[in-house]
Amino acid sequence: FARIESSELNGLVDVNKVVEASTRLVTSTIHSTTDKFSLNCESSLPLIQGNNQRLEQVVVNLIVNACQALQSKEEAVVVSTQYDKGKNEVVIQVADEGVGIDDSNMSHILDPFFTTKRNEGGTGLGLSISSGIVKDHGGTLNFNSPPSRGTCVTLSLPVVKLENQND
């Protein structure tokens, strides 16, 4: 799959707008899988440097995966944003109350073509591609998934200091 040209990562990105747009794109999936979806965006996040569409692709994938992990509409999905001033990073979290990720699968979830959803049409490319996009943005993607207790995915993206940006 094509690599992102570095010039495509030079835009200024409002992460809250990325998360809100991503959520709108998967509204039908959200409504068909949970009655307990919430979006909590911290106001006035600093801008990051990157590509809106690529980051939307990552957030859409994380939300869809969270929805697919749910076993009933009573289980929740929570998407949130915040600014970690100490690390100078904007953080997106997607947490679900679904089945979680089995320990034996955790070390493989970012591998291309690894999927636990082969029977449902999963290709095993979503998290692999998402991981590449996050790395291209200088960020990290971390997973916390205690057995049978849901999953929390944390996407951290560095804030770029701009000449005219105030602290």
C-alpha positions in Angstrom: 0.0 0.0 0.0 1.3 3.4 -0.9 3.4 5.3 1.6 2.3 8.8 2.5 4.4 11.6 0.9 5.9 13.8 3.6 4.3 16.8 2.0 0.9 15.3 2.7 1.6 15.5 6.4 2.2 19.3 6.5 -1.4 20.4 7.2 -2.5 21.8 10.6 -4.9 19.4 12.1 -7.6 20.1 14.7 -7.9 16.6 16.3 -11.4 17.3 17.7 -12.6 18.0 14.1 -11.0 14.7 13.0 -12.7 12.8 15.8 -16.1 14.4 15.2 -15.9 13.8 11.4 -14.9 10.2 12.0 -17.8 9.6 14.4 -20.2 11.0 11.8 -18.9 8.6 9.2 -19.7 5.6 11.4 -22.9 6.8 13.0 -24.9 3.8 11.6 -22.4 1.3 13.0 -22.4 3.0 16.4 -26.3 3.1 16.5 -26.6 -0.6 15.5 -24.1 -1.9 18.1 -24.5 0.3 21.2 -27.0 2.5 23.1 -24.2 3.8 25.2 -21.9 5.8 23.0 -20.3 9.0 24.2 -17.9 11.5 22.7 -15.9 13.7 25.1 -13.7 16.2 23.4 -11.5 18.6 25.5 -11.9 22.1 24.2 -9.1 24.2 22.8 -6.7 21.4 21.9 -3.5 22.6 20.3 -3.1 21.9 16.6 -0.9 19.1 15.4 0.8 18.7 12.0 -0.4 16.0 9.7 -3.2 14.8 7.4 -6.8 15.1 8.3 -8.0 12.3 6.1 -5.4 9.8 7.2 -6.1 10.4 10.9 -9.8 10.1 10.2 -9.1 6.7 8.7 -7.3 5.6 11.9 -10.1 6.9 14.2 -12.8 5.3 12.0 -11.0 2.0 12.3 -10.6 2.2 16.1 -14.3 3.1 16.5 -15.5 0.3 14.2 -13.2 -2.2 16.0 -14.6 -1.1 19.4 -18.2 -1.5 18.1 -17.4 -5.0 16.7 -16.1 -6.0 20.1 -19.4 -5.4 21.9 -21.6 -8.3 22.8 -24.8 -6.3 23.5 -26.1 -2.8 22.9 -25.9 -2.3 26.7 -22.1 -2.2 26.5 -20.5 1.2 26.0 -18.0 2.9 23.7 -16.4 6.1 24.8 -14.3 8.3 22.5 -12.4 11.1 24.1 -9.7 13.7 23.4 -7.3 15.6 25.7 -4.1 17.5 25.8 -1.2 16.0 27.8 0.8 19.1 28.6 3.6 17.2 30.2 4.3 15.2 27.1 3.1 18.0 24.7 0.8 15.5 23.0 -2.8 15.4 21.9 -4.4 12.1 23.0 -7.4 10.3 21.5 -8.8 7.4 23.4 -11.3 4.8 22.2 -12.5 2.6 25.0 -15.1 -0.2 24.8 -16.7 -2.6 27.2 -16.4 -5.5 24.7 -14.8 -8.9 24.8 -11.2 -7.5 25.0 -8.1 -8.8 23.3 -6.8 -12.3 24.2 -3.3 -12.2 25.6 -2.2 -14.6 22.8 -3.4 -12.2 20.2 -2.0 -9.0 21.7 1.5 -9.3 20.2 0.0 -9.8 16.7 -2.7 -7.2 16.5 -0.6 -4.8 14.4 0.7 -7.5 12.1 -0.6 -7.2 8.5 -3.3 -9.8 7.7 -3.7 -10.8 11.3 -7.4 -10.9 12.2 -9.7 -12.6 14.7 -12.7 -11.7 12.4 -11.8 -13.7 9.3 -15.3 -15.3 9.3 -16.9 -11.9 9.5 -14.9 -10.6 6.5 -12.0 -9.0 8.4 -8.9 -8.6 6.4 -6.4 -7.9 9.2 -5.2 -4.7 7.6 -7.1 -2.1 9.6 -4.8 -1.9 12.6 -1.6 -2.5 10.6 -2.4 0.4 8.3 -3.5 2.6 11.2 -0.3 1.9 13.0 1.7 3.0 9.9 -0.3 6.2 9.7 0.2 7.0 13.4 4.0 6.3 13.0 4.1 8.6 10.0 2.6 11.3 12.2 5.3 10.7 14.9 2.7 9.3 17.2 2.1 6.1 19.2 -0.8 3.6 19.4 -1.1 1.7 22.7 -3.6 -1.0 23.7 -4.8 -1.9 27.2 -7.1 -4.9 27.3 -7.5 -6.8 30.5 -9.1 -10.2 29.7 -12.9 -9.9 29.3 -12.8 -6.3 30.5 -12.9 -4.4 27.2 -10.2 -2.5 25.4 -8.8 1.0 25.6 -6.8 2.2 22.7 -4.7 5.4 23.2 -3.5 7.3 20.2 -0.9 10.0 21.1 0.2 12.6 18.6 2.9 15.2 19.1 2.0 18.9 19.2 4.2 20.9 16.8 5.4 24.2 18.2 4.5 26.9 15.7 6.2 30.3 15.6 3.0 32.2 16.3 1.2 29.6 18.5 0.7 30.7 22.1 1.4 28.2 25.0 
